[in-house]
Each structure stands twice: as C-alpha cells, then as structure tokens.
Amino acid sequence: MRKITSTLGRIASLTGLSAAVALLPGCSGGGAAMPADQIPELAVMTVESGNSDLSNDYAATIKGKVDVDVRPLVSGFVTKVHVDEGQYVKQGQPLFTLDQVTFQAAVEQAQAAVNSAQTAVSSSQLTADNKKLLFDKNIISEYEYQLALNQLSTAKAQLANAQAALTSARKNLSYTVVTAPVSGYVGSIPGREGTLASPSMAQPLTTVSDNSEVYAYFSLTEKDILELTEGKGSLNAAVNTMPMVKLRLADGSVYPIEGKVATVSGVIDSSTGASSVRARFANPDGVLRSGSTGQIIIPNRMDNVISIPQKATYEVQDRRFVYVLNDSNKTVPTNITVSPLNDGKNFIVTGGLQPGQRVVIEGIGTKVQPGMEIKPVDAAAKAAQDQAAAPAAE
C-alpha cells in the first residue's frame, strides 16, 4: 500500500512540472490556440534586394596646405607688429619689425668702407697709369711698374670685400622686417612689442597657414587597408579608385565641397595598428582652418543587398536573430549575419535571409516570442496609421 501511494505522488509531481513548463514564454505545450481577438497586430516588412549607400566615418585633423613657422633671421627686439591674429596676409607682406638701429649703423659703416676702398682704387689706378707712361719711356724698371699694378689689384680686392660687406649689412637690415613667407592666415602671436626675437627661438613669432587648400588627416586600420586593396592590385591603384569623400565639421554640418583621398601611408604604425591617410579639400572661402577637427565620410555603395532595421534584431550569445513569419503567421527565430558597416539605424544582411521573407520589426524584446502567432501589418501602413493617430491622441 505504501509503494502504491509513493508512486502516485511521483506521478502527480511530474504532471505539475509539465504543466509549469508549458506555461513558460516561448515553450510550445501544444495548448489551445490564442483567441483571435487577442492575437497582436505587429508591423512586418517583406525583405527585398536593393542598393545601399552607407558610409564609414573617421576622425580627422585639418591642416593647411602649407603651415610655416615664422622666425627672424637676425636677433633683435620686436619694435612693431604689423598684423593681428587670424588676419589674411599675402606673401612678402610685413609681419614684424625688429630694432634696426644696430643694423642701420652697420650699413653706414660698410658704405663708408666702400667709399674708402673706391678712393684707394682710384688712387692706385692713377699711380699705375703714370708708372706705365714712365715704363714705356724706359724711365722706370719693370719691377717698379709691376708693384704699381699689384697695388691696384689689392685696392680692387679691398673694394670688392667692402662691397660684399655692404651687401651683407643691407641684407641683415632687410631681415629686421619679418615678412610673410606664404599667403595665408596668421596664427597666434605670443610675442608682442619688446619681445626679444632670434633665429634659435623655440617658439616662433607666429605661424602662417596657406588654407587655399587643406589636408584632412585620418587613419585606416590594417584591416581597412587590406579591404581597400582587395582585388585592386597596388595601394596606389586602390587610392585612385576611391570615391570622393565628405567632411563633417565640428558643428555637425557637412562641408559643401567634396574631397579626394590623395595619399595613404605605406607604413602601418606598430603602436596603433593604423596607417595615416590624407584627403585634399579645396577651400576657396577660407572656411576650413588649420588645426580644426572633423570627420571624414567615405561612402560605401552596395548593390543587391538586403537591408533591415536594427530594431528588428536581437542578440543571443553574440549571435544576431530576427523573427521570420511562417505561412501560419507564427514567429520563427532565424539566425542572420550582418555587415559591420551600418548607419546606426539599419543593418546590411549578409546571410540568413532571402528576398520575399517576412520579418517582424515591431515589439522585439517586449511583445514577440518564438512560435507566437501575430496579425501581420505592413510596416509602411502601420507607420502611417500611428502617425495619423498621434494628433488625435494629443
């Protein structure tokens, strides 16, 4: 009798466990179908092949076509600053003037030396001419005449030396006016009037940037480089076939002029695993400034691909799934693979879906469960319906 009672207890326990399992979400216990008025209406899309225009974004630093540090060629105190920060200057335009007193004195001294040397040449020339007349009449010896010629040569050499010193002094005087090496925009000016400037100064007087054309520098990973060159042969060939790129500025706006990738470094930095890339942009209005930052946008067009909203997917153990509807309008979890390239809203499906299949795009993670029957509603129609209901609700 005790054995019969124990057996009946175990049977009752197993029966209760089975009933509990059948009630768990997603478990098909083979129970009765859900009443028609309780079947939820959810938005569904029929996947189709099409073209996709996604893009990759890369952080970029903008530099002028030419950024020149301005340093003086002679030492002296700054006596005048002719420009202001951010001002556009033309090549050769004065930027700074250094103290000219010492250099002007050196010019005057060199000029005096030239005048003295010219007088000495004139005197030596008269002496040599007179000695020649006497030598022709055999009044003096050839030795005495040759000495006069040698003195004339010495005087001419001293004149040439004095003239060279004068040229150098004038050049140094001209260096006291520091001019713009290129046309462009003036950077910061840390030193003002009274600052001691010299050719060896660590910090330049300023920087002039030629921004008529700018370079945007960004980095591509080793994987990006391999994908870029796949099927294209050399790196140069791949660069030549790259599409025009865009530049998103710091305020989120997109620069209206497209740029072109000009160079890709052939060396990958071992510390970062990336290679430096330079894109060139025309800058006729001077909107872009050296030192600015932004994002390079490289378009990536794909043909005959399936695109689905990211909200239609969910992850389980690093695997991505969608709910596909079968002929009975029941949800079937389906594993898919997607491209790492996305716009933050949609995924490009690379495997797991076929054109014509229906995918649930609403209620993922909240309402939808495996094997659940739903009333499919076209996603576009559902969106229009929700939009029309929104004003009424307000």
C-alpha positions as CSV (number, residue, x, y, z in Angstrom):
1,M,0.0,0.0,0.0
2,R,2.9,2.4,0.8
3,K,4.5,1.7,-2.5
4,I,1.3,2.5,-4.4
5,T,0.9,5.8,-2.5
6,S,4.6,6.8,-3.2
7,T,4.2,6.0,-7.0
8,L,1.0,8.1,-7.3
9,G,2.8,11.0,-5.5
10,R,5.7,11.0,-8.0
11,I,3.2,10.9,-11.0
12,A,1.4,13.9,-9.6
13,S,4.6,15.8,-9.1
14,L,5.7,15.1,-12.7
15,T,2.4,16.2,-14.0
16,G,2.6,19.5,-12.2
17,L,6.1,20.1,-13.6
18,S,5.0,19.5,-17.1
19,A,2.1,22.0,-16.7
20,A,4.5,24.6,-15.4
21,V,6.9,24.2,-18.4
22,A,4.0,24.5,-20.8
23,L,3.2,27.9,-19.3
24,L,6.7,29.3,-19.8
25,P,7.0,32.0,-22.6
26,G,8.3,30.6,-25.8
27,C,7.6,27.0,-24.9
28,S,5.1,25.2,-27.1
29,G,3.0,23.0,-24.8
30,G,0.5,22.1,-27.6
31,G,-2.2,24.0,-25.8
32,A,-5.2,25.7,-27.3
33,A,-4.7,28.5,-29.9
34,M,-4.9,32.1,-28.7
35,P,-8.3,33.7,-29.3
36,A,-8.5,35.8,-32.5
37,D,-9.2,39.0,-30.6
38,Q,-6.1,38.5,-28.5
39,I,-3.7,38.0,-31.4
40,P,-1.5,41.1,-31.5
41,E,-1.1,43.3,-34.6
42,L,2.6,43.9,-35.3
43,A,4.4,45.6,-38.1
44,V,6.1,43.3,-40.6
45,M,8.3,44.0,-43.6
46,T,8.9,41.8,-46.7
47,V,12.6,41.9,-47.3
48,E,13.8,42.7,-50.8
49,S,17.2,43.1,-52.5
50,G,18.3,46.7,-53.3
51,N,21.1,49.1,-53.2
52,S,22.5,50.6,-50.1
53,D,24.5,53.8,-49.7
54,L,26.2,53.6,-46.3
55,S,29.4,55.3,-45.1
56,N,32.3,54.9,-42.8
57,D,33.3,57.8,-40.5
58,Y,36.9,58.6,-39.4
59,A,38.1,61.3,-37.0
60,A,40.2,63.8,-38.9
61,T,42.6,66.6,-38.2
62,I,42.7,69.5,-40.7
63,K,45.9,71.2,-41.7
64,G,46.6,73.9,-44.2
65,K,48.3,73.2,-47.5
66,V,51.4,74.9,-46.1
67,D,51.9,75.8,-42.4
68,V,55.1,77.9,-41.9
69,D,56.6,78.8,-38.6
70,V,57.8,82.4,-38.8
71,R,61.2,83.1,-37.2
72,P,63.5,86.0,-37.7
73,L,66.9,85.6,-39.5
74,V,68.6,88.1,-37.2
75,S,68.3,88.8,-33.5
76,G,66.6,91.9,-32.1
77,F,63.8,93.3,-30.1
78,V,60.4,93.5,-31.7
79,T,59.5,97.2,-32.2
80,K,56.3,96.8,-34.2
81,V,53.7,94.1,-35.0
82,H,52.0,94.9,-38.3
83,V,49.3,92.2,-38.3
84,D,46.8,90.6,-36.0
85,E,45.9,87.0,-35.3
86,G,43.6,85.5,-37.9
87,Q,44.4,88.1,-40.5
88,Y,44.9,87.1,-44.1
89,V,48.3,88.2,-45.4
90,K,49.9,88.0,-48.8
91,Q,53.4,86.6,-49.4
92,G,56.0,89.2,-48.7
93,Q,53.7,91.4,-46.5
94,P,55.5,92.8,-43.4
95,L,54.6,91.0,-40.2
96,F,57.1,92.3,-37.6
97,T,59.8,94.9,-37.4
98,L,62.9,94.4,-35.2
99,D,65.1,97.1,-33.8
100,Q,67.0,98.5,-36.8
101,V,69.5,100.9,-35.1
102,T,72.4,98.5,-34.9
103,F,71.9,97.1,-38.4
104,Q,71.5,100.6,-39.9
105,A,74.8,101.6,-38.3
106,A,76.4,98.5,-39.8
107,V,75.1,99.5,-43.2
108,E,76.5,103.1,-42.9
109,Q,79.8,101.7,-41.7
110,A,80.0,99.3,-44.6
111,Q,79.1,102.1,-47.0
112,A,81.9,104.2,-45.6
113,A,84.3,101.3,-46.1
114,V,83.2,101.0,-49.8
115,N,83.7,104.7,-50.4
116,S,87.2,104.5,-48.9
117,A,88.0,101.5,-51.0
118,Q,86.8,103.2,-54.1
119,T,89.1,106.2,-53.4
120,A,92.0,103.8,-52.9
121,V,91.2,102.1,-56.2
122,S,91.1,105.5,-58.0
123,S,94.5,106.5,-56.4
124,S,96.1,103.2,-57.3
125,Q,94.7,103.4,-60.9
126,L,96.3,106.9,-61.3
127,T,99.6,105.6,-60.0
128,A,99.5,102.6,-62.3
129,D,98.7,104.7,-65.3
130,N,101.6,107.1,-64.5
131,K,104.0,104.2,-64.0
132,K,103.1,102.8,-67.3
133,L,104.0,106.0,-69.1
134,L,107.3,106.1,-67.4
135,F,107.9,102.4,-68.1
136,D,107.1,102.9,-71.8
137,K,109.8,105.6,-71.9
138,N,112.3,103.3,-70.0
139,I,112.4,105.7,-67.2
140,I,111.5,103.2,-64.5
141,S,112.1,99.5,-64.3
142,E,109.6,96.8,-65.0
143,Y,109.8,95.8,-61.3
144,E,108.6,99.3,-60.2
145,Y,105.8,99.2,-62.7
146,Q,104.7,95.7,-61.6
147,L,104.5,96.9,-58.0
148,A,102.1,99.7,-59.1
149,L,99.9,97.1,-60.8
150,N,99.9,94.9,-57.7
151,Q,98.8,97.8,-55.5
152,L,95.9,98.5,-57.9
153,S,94.9,94.8,-57.8
154,T,95.0,94.9,-54.0
155,A,92.9,98.1,-53.9
156,K,90.3,96.5,-56.2
157,A,90.2,93.4,-54.0
158,Q,89.6,95.5,-50.9
159,L,86.8,97.4,-52.7
160,A,85.1,94.0,-53.6
161,N,85.4,92.9,-50.0
162,A,83.9,96.2,-48.8
163,Q,81.1,95.9,-51.3
164,A,80.3,92.4,-50.1
165,A,80.3,93.6,-46.5
166,L,77.9,96.4,-47.6
167,T,75.6,93.8,-49.3
168,S,75.6,91.6,-46.2
169,A,74.8,94.6,-43.9
170,R,72.0,95.7,-46.1
171,K,70.6,92.1,-46.2
172,N,70.7,92.0,-42.4
173,L,68.9,95.3,-42.2
174,S,66.2,93.9,-44.5
175,Y,65.9,90.9,-42.2
176,T,64.7,93.2,-39.4
177,V,61.4,93.4,-41.3
178,V,60.0,89.9,-41.0
179,T,57.6,89.2,-43.9
180,A,55.1,86.5,-44.7
181,P,56.8,83.5,-46.3
182,V,53.5,82.4,-48.0
183,S,50.0,83.8,-48.5
184,G,47.6,82.7,-45.8
185,Y,46.2,83.3,-42.3
186,V,48.2,84.4,-39.3
187,G,48.2,82.2,-36.3
188,S,48.6,83.1,-32.7
189,I,51.2,85.9,-31.9
190,P,52.7,85.0,-28.4
191,G,55.3,87.8,-28.5
192,R,54.4,91.5,-28.9
193,E,56.5,94.7,-28.9
194,G,59.5,94.5,-26.7
195,T,60.0,90.7,-27.2
196,L,63.5,89.5,-27.9
197,A,63.5,87.5,-31.1
198,S,66.2,85.4,-32.6
199,P,66.7,82.6,-35.2
200,S,67.1,80.0,-32.5
201,M,64.0,80.9,-30.5
202,A,62.0,77.8,-29.5
203,Q,58.6,79.3,-30.1
204,P,58.0,81.1,-33.5
205,L,56.8,84.6,-33.7
206,T,53.7,83.2,-35.4
207,T,52.6,80.7,-38.0
208,V,51.2,81.5,-41.4
209,S,48.9,78.9,-42.9
210,D,48.1,78.7,-46.6
211,N,44.5,77.5,-46.5
212,S,43.6,77.8,-50.1
213,E,43.7,74.1,-50.0
214,V,43.6,72.0,-46.8
215,Y,44.5,68.4,-45.9
216,A,42.4,66.3,-43.7
217,Y,44.5,63.6,-42.0
218,F,42.8,60.4,-40.6
219,S,43.8,56.8,-40.0
220,L,42.8,53.4,-41.5
221,T,43.4,50.2,-39.7
222,E,45.3,47.3,-41.2
223,K,42.0,45.5,-41.9
224,D,40.7,48.6,-43.7
225,I,43.9,48.7,-45.8
226,L,43.5,45.1,-46.8
227,E,39.9,45.5,-47.7
228,L,40.8,48.6,-49.7
229,T,43.4,46.9,-51.8
230,E,41.5,43.6,-52.3
231,G,41.1,43.0,-56.0
232,K,42.8,46.3,-56.9
233,G,46.4,45.2,-57.0
234,S,48.6,48.0,-55.6
235,L,47.8,50.6,-52.9
236,N,48.2,53.4,-55.4
237,A,45.6,51.8,-57.7
238,A,43.2,51.4,-54.8
239,V,43.6,55.1,-53.8
240,N,42.9,56.2,-57.4
241,T,39.6,54.3,-57.4
242,M,38.4,55.5,-54.1
243,P,35.2,57.6,-54.3
244,M,35.1,61.3,-53.4
245,V,34.8,61.8,-49.6
246,K,33.0,64.4,-47.5
247,L,34.0,66.3,-44.4
248,R,31.7,66.6,-41.4
249,L,32.7,69.7,-39.4
250,A,32.7,70.0,-35.6
251,D,29.3,71.6,-35.5
252,G,27.8,68.6,-37.3
253,S,27.4,70.3,-40.7
254,V,28.9,68.8,-43.8
255,Y,31.4,70.8,-45.8
256,P,29.8,71.6,-49.2
257,I,32.9,70.7,-51.3
258,E,33.8,67.1,-51.6
259,G,37.4,66.0,-51.3
260,K,39.7,63.3,-52.7
261,V,41.9,60.9,-50.9
262,A,45.4,61.8,-52.1
263,T,47.8,59.5,-50.2
264,V,47.9,56.5,-47.9
265,S,51.0,55.9,-45.9
266,G,52.7,52.7,-46.9
267,V,53.8,52.1,-43.3
268,I,51.5,50.9,-40.5
269,D,52.2,52.2,-37.1
270,S,53.1,49.3,-34.9
271,S,51.8,51.0,-31.8
272,T,48.3,51.9,-33.2
273,G,48.0,49.3,-36.0
274,A,46.8,52.1,-38.3
275,S,48.1,53.9,-41.4
276,S,47.9,57.7,-42.0
277,V,45.7,58.9,-44.8
278,R,45.5,62.3,-46.3
279,A,42.4,63.7,-48.1
280,R,42.6,67.0,-50.0
281,F,39.8,69.6,-50.0
282,A,39.6,72.9,-51.9
283,N,39.0,75.9,-49.5
284,P,38.2,78.9,-51.7
285,D,36.3,80.8,-49.0
286,G,38.7,80.0,-46.2
287,V,36.0,78.2,-44.1
288,L,38.4,75.5,-43.1
289,R,41.3,76.5,-40.8
290,S,44.5,74.7,-39.9
291,G,44.2,72.9,-36.6
292,S,40.4,72.2,-36.8
293,T,38.9,68.8,-36.4
294,G,36.1,66.9,-38.1
295,Q,35.1,63.5,-39.6
296,I,35.9,62.1,-42.9
297,I,32.9,60.4,-44.5
298,I,33.8,57.6,-47.0
299,P,30.7,56.4,-48.9
300,N,30.3,52.6,-49.5
301,R,27.8,51.6,-52.1
302,M,26.5,48.0,-52.0
303,D,24.3,46.5,-54.8
304,N,21.7,43.7,-54.4
305,V,21.8,43.6,-50.7
306,I,19.1,43.1,-48.0
307,S,18.7,45.9,-45.5
308,I,16.6,45.7,-42.3
309,P,16.1,48.0,-39.4
310,Q,18.4,47.4,-36.4
311,K,15.3,47.4,-34.1
312,A,14.1,44.2,-35.9
313,T,17.1,42.2,-34.5
314,Y,18.2,40.9,-31.1
315,E,21.3,39.1,-29.8
316,V,21.8,35.9,-28.0
317,Q,25.3,34.9,-27.1
318,D,26.9,37.1,-29.7
319,R,24.6,35.8,-32.4
320,R,22.0,38.0,-34.1
321,F,18.5,36.9,-34.8
322,V,15.3,38.1,-36.4
323,Y,11.7,36.8,-36.2
324,V,10.6,35.4,-39.6
325,L,6.9,34.7,-40.1
326,N,6.0,31.3,-41.5
327,D,2.9,30.5,-43.6
328,S,0.8,30.3,-40.4
329,N,1.9,33.8,-39.3
330,K,3.9,32.3,-36.4
331,T,7.3,33.7,-35.5
332,V,10.4,31.7,-36.2
333,P,13.7,32.8,-34.7
334,T,16.2,33.0,-37.5
335,N,20.0,33.5,-37.1
336,I,21.4,36.1,-39.5
337,T,24.8,37.6,-40.2
338,V,25.2,41.3,-40.9
339,S,27.9,43.6,-42.3
340,P,29.9,45.6,-39.7
341,L,29.2,48.6,-41.8
342,N,26.0,50.4,-40.8
343,D,24.4,53.8,-40.4
344,G,23.2,53.3,-36.8
345,K,19.7,52.6,-37.9
346,N,19.9,49.7,-40.4
347,F,21.8,46.5,-40.9
348,I,23.1,45.1,-44.2
349,V,22.2,41.3,-44.0
350,T,24.9,39.1,-45.5
351,G,23.4,35.8,-44.7
352,G,20.3,34.1,-43.2
353,L,17.5,35.9,-45.1
354,Q,16.1,35.6,-48.6
355,P,14.1,38.1,-50.6
356,G,10.4,37.6,-50.1
357,Q,10.6,36.5,-46.4
358,R,8.6,38.4,-43.9
359,V,10.4,39.9,-40.8
360,V,8.7,41.3,-37.7
361,I,10.1,44.7,-37.0
362,E,7.9,45.8,-34.0
363,G,7.9,44.6,-30.4
364,I,11.2,42.8,-30.5
365,G,12.3,42.1,-26.9
366,T,9.0,43.0,-25.4
367,K,6.0,41.5,-27.2
368,V,7.3,38.9,-29.6
369,Q,8.2,35.4,-28.5
370,P,9.2,32.3,-30.5
371,G,6.3,30.4,-32.0
372,M,3.9,33.2,-31.4
373,E,1.0,33.9,-33.8
374,I,0.5,37.5,-34.8
375,K,-1.5,39.5,-37.2
376,P,1.0,41.0,-39.7
377,V,0.5,44.6,-40.7
378,D,2.6,46.2,-43.5
379,A,5.2,48.3,-41.8
380,A,4.6,51.4,-44.0
381,A,0.9,51.2,-43.4
382,K,1.4,50.8,-39.7
383,A,3.7,53.8,-39.6
384,A,1.1,55.9,-41.4
385,Q,-1.6,54.7,-39.1
386,D,0.4,55.5,-36.0
387,Q,1.2,59.0,-37.4
388,A,-2.4,59.7,-38.1
389,A,-3.4,58.6,-34.6
390,A,-0.8,60.8,-32.9
391,P,-2.6,64.2,-33.4
392,A,-5.9,62.6,-32.2
393,A,-4.2,61.4,-29.0
394,E,-2.9,64.9,-28.4
